Amino acid sequence: MLPRSGDVLHVTRAASVQFLRPITFRVIRVLDWPTYDGWLWIEGYELNASGDAVNRRSIFVQRLGLEQLQAAPQPRPHAVRAPRRPVARTPIRVG
């Protein structure tokens, strides 16, 4: 399964050798750039220990090496408004 916008991932050396020091990463989106089978380009934010975004990055990783720490919240259903009733207008008399 692909990461979704809002997912928080633990990215380690299992995902790519560049992550000798693991990072926590919040996904913005999975980029649709051509890659090798099983690899992804992901855009998002590197998070510090407090969970604050400290660096925006695009990373190239193996999907199977990613560990999900927190799933994105489920999208809220769209509110459907009731149709508006026409307002009765009284003609204005001039004169």
FENDA-V148852 format. One record per backbone hydrogen bond with DSSP energy under -1.0 kcal/mol. CO is the residue of the C=O (numbers start at 1). NH is the residue of the N-H. E is the energy in kcal/mol with one decimal. If there is no record, write none. Layout:
# FENDA-V148852
co=CO nh=NH e=E
co=CO nh=NH e=E
This chain:
# FENDA-V148852
co=4 nh=7 e=-2.3
co=7 nh=27 e=-2.7
co=8 nh=69 e=-2.9
co=8 nh=70 e=-1.8
co=9 nh=25 e=-2.7
co=10 nh=67 e=-1.6
co=11 nh=23 e=-2.2
co=12 nh=15 e=-1.9
co=12 nh=16 e=-1.2
co=15 nh=62 e=-2.3
co=16 nh=19 e=-1.9
co=23 nh=11 e=-3.0
co=24 nh=47 e=-3.0
co=25 nh=9 e=-3.4
co=26 nh=45 e=-2.4
co=27 nh=6 e=-2.8
co=29 nh=43 e=-2.9
co=36 nh=39 e=-2.2
co=38 nh=63 e=-2.7
co=40 nh=61 e=-2.5
co=41 nh=31 e=-2.4
co=42 nh=59 e=-3.0
co=43 nh=28 e=-3.3
co=43 nh=29 e=-1.8
co=44 nh=57 e=-2.9
co=45 nh=26 e=-2.9
co=46 nh=54 e=-2.9
co=46 nh=55 e=-1.1
co=48 nh=51 e=-1.8
co=52 nh=48 e=-2.4
co=55 nh=46 e=-3.3
co=57 nh=44 e=-2.7
co=59 nh=42 e=-2.8
co=61 nh=40 e=-2.9
co=62 nh=65 e=-1.2
co=63 nh=66 e=-1.4
co=67 nh=10 e=-3.4
co=70 nh=8 e=-3.0
